[in-house]
Structure formats: structure tokens, C-alpha cells
Amino acid sequence: MRLLHVLPSLDPAAGGPVEGVRQCALALATLGHHVEAATVDAPDAPFLANAPLPVAALGPGRGKYAYAPGVVAWLREHASRFDAVIVHGLWQYPGLATHRALRGLGVPYYVFVHGMLDPWFKRAYPLKHAKKWLYWPWAEYRVLRDARAVLFTTAQERALARQSFWLYRVRERVVSHGAASPTGDERQLRAGFFSAYPALAEQRLVLFLGRIHPKKGCDILLRAFAHVAAAEPRLHLVFAGAGDADTISRLRALASELRITERVTWTGLLQGDLKWGAFAASDVFALPSHQENFGVAVAEALASGTPVLISDKINIWREIEADRAGFVASDTIEGATANLRQWLALDAPSRAHMRARARTTFIEHFTVDAHVRKLLQVLEHDSPCAQRTERTSAPRMAAKPDL
């Protein structure tokens, strides 16, 4: 197949969805499929030099909405080269542009929502949600309604998505998700990380790796760490990831207030061997997030054999709890503290067993190959007839006319 991914950016700092696209493209290419991407990045963006697939950079996009005037024209000119188009994310211009450009062309498009319909956002940001209602009926609702299918990574994400907007009519498919495995020898990766951060070599590392954002529960993790730090003098917290300056400044101030500044390291974004080295060097990975449709970094930790301490708002928590690959609790200070204390209480054989279970859980549930197989099933076998019979509407939709 010839596939086109459409997304705002391929910048690795944007987090899990970008990494998912990169890994999916590599796996599809290995199977003989041709994959390209269209973004609204600036054509000279430095991270595009390392992109694993051909990229049409149609930006720079304007503002948070990422508007770029040339997207529709480019898609109308080039879409016929592809068997399908996959749009990643909501609330930005590339999705609406795809809807407008492909009308009447006969090229199907799919939308991977990446958790962006989770009702947590409605509760956490009510004013933003009200603003989204202003353009939901004429923009995102239509983008989703007219897609060949809307893709979710878990059944829980699919169920939660129905709660955000009553005007909701989509063809739903669950295609799972996947993450890459470490590249290189584990000992060499660990040594490379400690070479870059020698002060951490004798510490027991609790790793946060991902986009530093309020929804990730970074403040919760700092407070939980402060509660248990006295119990283990060698315990050290590593924040590896990018985020806006104000958010990071507030978190640094909180660490100072909690008197744990000397026991927290902020590495910034880690990529390649340094990222995998951070996983290999860490005793445990922690993410007390308020909302994750999947959690690519969680799966990467499991792939590295690193147990995970996560919240039950990460939609893959059931697999992790059932397989005993880590500990799960609520997305609260009390929950994150309980996770850390349970992990600290493990003896050496129990910790070794949990590391082995982490790797097994990844292989059984979260490989990129499994994700690609499911995605291809949807792309190749989702017939128009099946779509008409499986259209899903929220309960109140029956009383509303289509737009």
C-alpha cells in the first residue's frame, strides 16, 4: 500500500504520537509498503533531516492551530498517489485541510485521535472545552464523521471518547498501538548514559521520560518523591523531556520548595541511544498521568525491562497490573506515593522478577509489529458496506439532525 500520514509536526519534542508515526513508518517500509508524511513544519526544521520517511513540510504553521494556506492545494494535487491518508490528532488545521482536500477525490482518510477526545480535558480545561464547542459542529465533527474510520488505541479510549461531545457520529476501530525496542547492547547503553551524567552512576534512578506537561502529573511525582526520599538516600529522580519554559520553571520551584533540588536531574529531551540508556540505567519508570490513551514511554520502559509505576488513567494499566510488570494507583499524590513505597519494599529477587515481567508484557501486548498488523487489517478490509452498518452515534445524537 501507499500511505500518507498527515500531522502538525514530526518534531520528537511533541511526544508519543510523533514517535508512533516514526516507528509505524519504519515497520510498514520493512513490509514493503510506501509511506510518506505531510506536516506544517518549516521546510528547514532541523529535525526533519533525521526523518525516517519522505516528508512534505508545508509550513511553518501559524499559531497553535497550525494553519498553513498551502496544505489543501498540496493534498488535492498529491492525494491520488496514495491508497489511504491517516490524519493524526485533532484541533489543528491539518485535519480540517485533509477533509476539505479529499472531498470528491475517492481517497479514503482515517483519523487517529491519540486521546484528544478524552473527557478529562473537558473537566480540566472547561473554558477551552467551551471554545472548542464553537467550531466542533462545523470542523472536527465533520472531519470525524466523514472519515473512513476513527482509530483508537484501546477500547477504553473509544468508550471515553463518546463522553466529550454529544454531537458525535463516527465509525470506530480499535487498532492498538506499539513502541520500539531498545537498539544496541543494554550494558553499552547504560554506560553511555552514565558517561553523559556521571553523577548519577551510583544512584537508584526513578525516571520520568516524556513531554513535560500538566496532564502528566509531574507535580504529583515530585511531591510523592519527596515523601519517600528519606527512606532511601540513594534515590534520585530524573526528568527527561521537553516542555514549555513556564511549566518547567514552576516544577523546579516546587522541587526547591520540597527541598529535593539536589536529588532531581533535568536532562531535557533525550533521543536515540541516550534515551534507551536512560531506561537501561533506571531502576523504575514513573508516570502518574491524569490522561494517556496509550503511553508510548510506558511501553518503551517495558521494552527495556524497566518496571513502571503508573496511574489508572493510562489506558494500558490493566495489562500492566495483570502481568505484574509494575504498580498501578490513582493519579494523586497518595497514589504515586503508594506506588513508590510498594516498589521500594521489594526485595532483590522480586525486583528481578518484575523486570522480567516488564519485558514479557511488552512482547505480548505492545510491539510495533502487532500495531502495524492491526492497522493494515483496518486499511485493507474495512469495506464501505461494513462502515454503513457499524456507524456509531452517541445516545442523544438520534434526536439531532445531521449537519
C-alpha positions as CSV (number, residue, x, y, z in Angstrom):
1,M,0.0,0.0,0.0
2,R,0.9,3.6,-0.4
3,L,0.1,5.6,2.7
4,L,0.3,9.2,3.7
5,H,0.5,10.4,7.3
6,V,-0.8,13.9,7.9
7,L,0.1,15.6,11.2
8,P,1.1,19.0,12.5
9,S,4.8,18.2,13.1
10,L,7.4,15.5,13.2
11,D,9.3,17.2,16.0
12,P,10.3,14.5,18.5
13,A,9.6,17.0,21.3
14,A,5.9,16.7,20.5
15,G,5.8,13.4,22.3
16,G,4.4,9.9,21.8
17,P,2.2,10.4,18.7
18,V,5.2,11.6,16.7
19,E,7.3,8.6,17.8
20,G,4.4,6.3,16.9
21,V,4.3,7.7,13.4
22,R,8.1,7.3,13.0
23,Q,8.1,3.7,14.2
24,C,5.0,2.8,12.2
25,A,6.6,4.1,9.1
26,L,9.7,2.1,9.6
27,A,7.7,-1.1,10.2
28,L,5.5,-0.6,7.2
29,A,8.5,0.1,5.0
30,T,10.0,-3.2,6.2
31,L,6.9,-5.0,5.0
32,G,7.2,-3.4,1.5
33,H,4.7,-0.5,1.9
34,H,5.5,3.0,0.8
35,V,4.9,5.7,3.5
36,E,5.2,9.4,3.3
37,A,4.2,12.3,5.7
38,A,2.9,15.8,5.2
39,T,3.3,18.3,8.1
40,V,3.1,22.0,8.6
41,D,6.7,22.1,9.9
42,A,9.0,24.7,8.4
43,P,10.9,23.1,5.5
44,D,14.2,23.9,7.1
45,A,13.3,22.4,10.5
46,P,16.5,20.6,11.7
47,F,14.7,17.5,13.0
48,L,13.4,16.7,9.5
49,A,16.9,15.8,8.4
50,N,16.6,12.6,10.5
51,A,13.1,11.7,9.5
52,P,12.7,8.0,8.6
53,L,10.3,8.7,5.7
54,P,9.8,11.3,2.9
55,V,8.2,14.5,4.3
56,A,6.4,17.3,2.6
57,A,6.9,20.2,5.0
58,L,4.2,22.7,4.1
59,G,4.7,25.3,6.9
60,P,5.5,26.9,9.0
61,G,2.0,26.6,10.5
62,R,0.6,29.8,12.1
63,G,-0.2,29.8,15.8
64,K,-1.4,26.9,17.9
65,Y,-3.9,26.0,15.3
66,A,-1.0,25.4,12.8
67,Y,-2.8,27.0,9.9
68,A,-0.8,26.8,6.6
69,P,-2.5,28.0,3.5
70,G,-0.8,25.6,1.1
71,V,-2.0,22.3,2.7
72,V,-5.3,21.9,0.9
73,A,-3.8,22.5,-2.6
74,W,-0.8,20.2,-1.9
75,L,-3.2,17.4,-0.8
76,R,-5.5,17.8,-3.7
77,E,-2.5,17.6,-6.1
78,H,-0.8,14.6,-4.4
79,A,-3.5,12.5,-2.6
80,S,-4.3,10.4,-5.7
81,R,-0.8,8.8,-5.3
82,F,-1.9,7.1,-2.1
83,D,-4.2,4.3,-1.2
84,A,-5.1,6.0,2.1
85,V,-4.4,9.0,4.3
86,I,-4.0,8.8,8.0
87,V,-4.6,12.0,10.0
88,H,-3.0,12.2,13.5
89,G,-4.7,14.3,16.2
90,L,-7.5,16.9,16.4
91,W,-7.9,20.6,17.0
92,Q,-5.4,21.7,14.4
93,Y,-5.6,22.7,10.8
94,P,-4.1,19.6,9.1
95,G,-7.2,17.5,9.9
96,L,-9.7,20.1,8.5
97,A,-7.5,20.6,5.5
98,T,-7.5,16.9,4.8
99,H,-11.3,16.8,5.0
100,R,-11.6,19.7,2.5
101,A,-8.9,18.5,0.1
102,L,-10.1,14.9,-0.2
103,R,-13.7,15.6,-0.8
104,G,-14.7,14.0,-4.1
105,L,-11.3,12.5,-4.8
106,G,-12.1,9.0,-3.8
107,V,-9.1,8.6,-1.5
108,P,-10.2,7.4,2.0
109,Y,-8.8,9.0,5.1
110,Y,-8.6,7.8,8.7
111,V,-8.2,9.8,11.9
112,F,-6.0,8.7,14.8
113,V,-7.3,10.8,17.7
114,H,-4.5,10.0,20.1
115,G,-6.6,10.5,23.2
116,M,-7.7,14.0,22.2
117,L,-11.4,13.2,22.8
118,D,-10.8,12.1,26.4
119,P,-13.4,13.8,28.7
120,W,-10.5,14.6,31.2
121,F,-9.7,17.6,29.0
122,K,-13.3,18.8,29.4
123,R,-13.0,18.6,33.2
124,A,-9.5,20.0,33.4
125,Y,-9.9,22.9,30.9
126,P,-13.6,23.8,30.9
127,L,-13.0,27.2,29.2
128,K,-11.0,25.6,26.4
129,H,-13.7,23.0,26.0
130,A,-16.4,25.7,25.7
131,K,-14.2,27.3,23.0
132,K,-13.9,24.0,21.1
133,W,-17.7,23.8,21.0
134,L,-17.7,26.9,18.9
135,Y,-16.0,25.1,16.0
136,W,-16.8,21.4,16.8
137,P,-20.0,21.3,14.7
138,W,-18.5,22.7,11.5
139,A,-15.0,21.4,11.8
140,E,-13.9,18.4,14.0
141,Y,-17.3,16.8,14.0
142,R,-17.4,16.7,10.2
143,V,-13.7,15.6,10.0
144,L,-14.6,12.6,12.2
145,R,-18.0,11.9,10.7
146,D,-16.7,11.6,7.1
147,A,-13.5,9.6,7.9
148,R,-13.4,6.0,6.6
149,A,-12.7,5.1,10.3
150,V,-11.7,6.8,13.5
151,L,-8.8,4.9,15.2
152,F,-8.4,4.3,18.9
153,T,-5.6,2.6,20.7
154,T,-7.7,0.9,23.4
155,A,-11.4,0.0,23.9
156,Q,-11.3,2.3,27.0
157,E,-10.2,5.2,24.9
158,R,-13.0,4.5,22.5
159,A,-15.6,4.4,25.3
160,L,-14.3,7.6,26.9
161,A,-14.4,9.5,23.5
162,R,-18.1,9.2,23.4
163,Q,-18.5,11.3,26.5
164,S,-16.8,14.6,25.3
165,F,-19.4,15.9,22.8
166,W,-23.0,14.8,22.3
167,L,-22.7,15.6,18.6
168,Y,-20.7,12.5,17.9
169,R,-21.0,10.2,14.9
170,V,-18.1,8.1,13.8
171,R,-17.0,4.7,12.5
172,E,-14.9,3.4,15.3
173,R,-12.0,1.0,15.1
174,V,-9.5,-0.1,17.8
175,V,-6.1,-0.7,16.3
176,S,-3.9,-0.8,19.5
177,H,-0.5,0.9,19.4
178,G,3.1,-0.1,19.7
179,A,6.5,1.1,20.6
180,A,10.1,0.4,19.5
181,S,12.5,-1.9,21.4
182,P,16.0,-0.7,22.5
183,T,18.7,-0.5,20.0
184,G,22.1,-1.8,20.9
185,D,23.6,-3.7,23.9
186,E,22.0,-2.9,27.3
187,R,25.3,-2.5,29.1
188,Q,26.7,-0.2,26.5
189,L,23.5,1.9,26.5
190,R,23.7,2.2,30.3
191,A,27.4,3.1,30.2
192,G,26.7,5.7,27.5
193,F,24.1,7.3,29.7
194,F,26.3,7.4,32.8
195,S,29.1,8.8,30.7
196,A,26.8,11.8,29.9
197,Y,25.6,12.0,33.5
198,P,28.4,10.6,35.7
199,A,26.9,12.0,38.9
200,L,24.0,9.6,38.6
201,A,26.1,6.4,38.3
202,E,25.8,5.4,42.0
203,Q,22.1,6.4,42.4
204,R,18.9,4.4,42.2
205,L,17.1,6.2,39.5
206,V,13.3,6.9,39.2
207,L,12.8,8.0,35.6
208,F,10.2,10.3,34.1
209,L,10.6,10.4,30.3
210,G,8.2,12.3,28.1
211,R,6.6,15.6,27.4
212,I,6.7,17.8,30.5
213,H,3.0,18.9,30.7
214,P,0.5,19.4,33.5
215,K,-1.6,16.4,32.4
216,K,1.5,14.1,33.0
217,G,1.3,14.6,36.8
218,C,4.9,15.9,37.1
219,D,4.0,17.9,40.2
220,I,2.4,14.8,41.8
221,L,5.6,12.8,41.1
222,L,7.8,15.5,42.8
223,R,5.6,15.5,45.9
224,A,5.5,11.7,46.1
225,F,9.2,11.5,45.6
226,A,9.7,14.0,48.5
227,H,7.5,11.8,50.7
228,V,9.8,8.7,50.2
229,A,13.2,10.3,49.6
230,A,14.3,10.0,53.2
231,A,13.8,6.2,53.2
232,E,16.4,5.7,50.5
233,P,19.3,8.1,50.5
234,R,20.5,7.0,47.0
235,L,17.1,7.5,45.4
236,H,17.3,10.1,42.6
237,L,14.6,11.5,40.3
238,V,15.3,12.1,36.6
239,F,13.1,14.2,34.4
240,A,13.9,13.6,30.8
241,G,11.8,15.6,28.3
242,A,10.9,18.9,26.8
243,G,8.2,21.3,27.9
244,D,7.3,25.0,27.9
245,A,9.6,27.2,30.0
246,D,6.9,28.3,32.4
247,T,5.9,24.7,33.3
248,I,9.4,23.6,33.9
249,S,10.2,26.7,35.9
250,R,7.2,26.0,38.2
251,L,8.3,22.4,38.7
252,R,11.8,23.5,39.5
253,A,10.4,25.9,42.1
254,L,8.3,23.2,43.6
255,A,11.4,20.9,43.9
256,S,13.1,23.7,45.7
257,E,10.1,24.2,48.0
258,L,10.1,20.5,48.8
259,R,13.9,20.6,49.4
260,I,14.8,17.9,46.9
261,T,16.6,20.1,44.3
262,E,19.8,18.2,44.7
263,R,18.0,14.9,44.1
264,V,16.4,15.8,40.9
265,T,18.1,16.0,37.4
266,W,16.5,17.7,34.4
267,T,18.1,16.4,31.2
268,G,15.9,17.9,28.6
269,L,14.8,15.9,25.6
270,L,16.7,12.6,25.2
271,Q,16.8,10.7,21.9
272,G,18.4,7.7,20.4
273,D,21.0,5.8,22.5
274,L,20.8,8.4,25.3
275,K,17.0,7.8,25.6
276,W,17.4,4.0,25.7
277,G,20.4,4.4,28.0
278,A,18.2,6.3,30.5
279,F,15.7,3.4,30.5
280,A,18.5,0.9,31.0
281,A,20.1,2.9,33.8
282,S,16.9,3.4,35.7
283,D,15.5,1.2,38.4
284,V,11.9,2.1,37.7
285,F,9.9,4.4,35.4
286,A,7.2,6.6,36.9
287,L,4.2,8.3,35.2
288,P,1.3,9.4,37.4
289,S,-0.5,10.9,34.5
290,H,-4.1,12.3,34.5
291,Q,-4.7,11.1,31.0
292,E,-3.0,8.8,28.5
293,N,-4.7,7.0,25.7
294,F,-1.7,4.7,25.4
295,G,1.6,6.0,26.8
296,V,4.5,5.3,24.4
297,A,7.1,5.9,27.0
298,V,5.4,3.4,29.3
299,A,5.7,0.8,26.5
300,E,9.3,1.8,25.9
301,A,10.2,1.3,29.5
302,L,8.6,-2.2,29.4
303,A,10.6,-3.0,26.3
304,S,13.8,-2.1,28.2
305,G,12.8,-4.4,31.1
306,T,12.2,-1.4,33.4
307,P,9.1,-1.8,35.7
308,V,6.6,1.0,35.7
309,L,4.8,3.0,38.4
310,I,1.7,4.5,36.7
311,S,-1.8,5.8,37.3
312,D,-5.0,4.1,36.4
313,K,-5.7,6.9,34.0
314,I,-3.2,5.4,31.5
315,N,-5.4,3.2,29.3
316,I,-3.0,0.2,29.3
317,W,-2.9,-0.1,33.1
318,R,-4.9,-3.3,33.2
319,E,-2.3,-5.2,31.2
320,I,0.5,-3.9,33.4
321,E,-1.3,-4.8,36.6
322,A,-2.4,-8.2,35.4
323,D,1.1,-9.1,34.3
324,R,2.7,-7.7,37.5
325,A,5.0,-5.5,35.4
326,G,4.7,-2.6,37.8
327,F,2.3,-1.0,40.2
328,V,-0.8,1.0,39.5
329,A,-2.6,3.6,41.6
330,S,-4.8,6.7,41.4
331,D,-3.4,9.9,39.7
332,T,-3.0,11.5,43.1
333,I,-0.1,12.3,45.5
334,E,-1.3,9.4,47.7
335,G,-1.4,7.1,44.7
336,A,2.0,7.9,43.4
337,T,3.5,7.7,46.9
338,A,1.9,4.3,47.4
339,N,3.4,3.1,44.1
340,L,6.9,4.2,45.1
341,R,6.6,2.7,48.6
342,Q,5.5,-0.7,47.2
343,W,8.4,-0.7,44.8
344,L,10.9,0.3,47.5
345,A,9.7,-2.5,49.7
346,L,10.5,-5.2,47.1
347,D,13.5,-7.4,47.8
348,A,16.1,-8.1,45.1
349,P,14.5,-11.3,43.7
350,S,11.1,-9.6,43.5
351,R,12.6,-6.7,41.6
352,A,14.4,-9.0,39.2
353,H,11.1,-10.9,38.6
354,M,9.3,-7.6,37.9
355,R,11.9,-6.6,35.4
356,A,11.5,-9.9,33.6
357,R,7.7,-9.5,33.6
358,A,8.1,-6.0,32.1
359,R,9.8,-7.3,29.1
360,T,7.3,-10.1,28.6
361,T,4.4,-7.7,28.9
362,F,5.9,-5.6,26.1
363,I,6.4,-8.6,23.8
364,E,2.9,-9.9,24.4
365,H,1.0,-6.6,24.1
366,F,2.8,-3.6,22.8
367,T,5.2,-4.3,19.8
368,V,5.1,-2.1,16.7
369,D,4.6,-5.2,14.6
370,A,1.4,-6.1,16.4
371,H,0.1,-2.5,15.9
372,V,1.0,-2.5,12.2
373,R,-0.8,-5.8,11.6
374,K,-4.0,-4.5,13.1
375,L,-3.7,-1.2,11.3
376,L,-3.3,-2.9,7.9
377,Q,-6.3,-5.1,8.7
378,V,-8.4,-2.0,9.1
379,L,-6.9,-0.2,6.0
380,E,-7.3,-3.3,3.7
381,H,-10.5,-4.9,4.9
382,D,-12.8,-2.1,6.2
383,S,-15.3,-2.3,3.4
384,P,-17.8,0.6,2.7
385,C,-20.7,-1.8,3.4
386,A,-19.3,-2.6,6.9
387,Q,-18.9,1.1,7.6
388,R,-22.5,1.9,6.9
389,T,-23.8,-0.8,9.2
390,E,-21.4,-0.1,12.0
391,R,-21.7,3.7,12.3
392,T,-21.8,4.6,15.9
393,S,-23.6,7.6,17.5
394,A,-23.8,8.9,21.0
395,P,-27.2,8.3,22.5
396,R,-28.5,11.9,22.2
397,M,-27.5,12.0,18.6
398,A,-30.7,10.2,17.4
399,A,-32.7,13.3,18.3
400,K,-30.5,15.6,16.3
401,P,-30.3,16.2,12.6
402,D,-27.1,15.5,10.7
403,L,-25.1,18.6,9.9
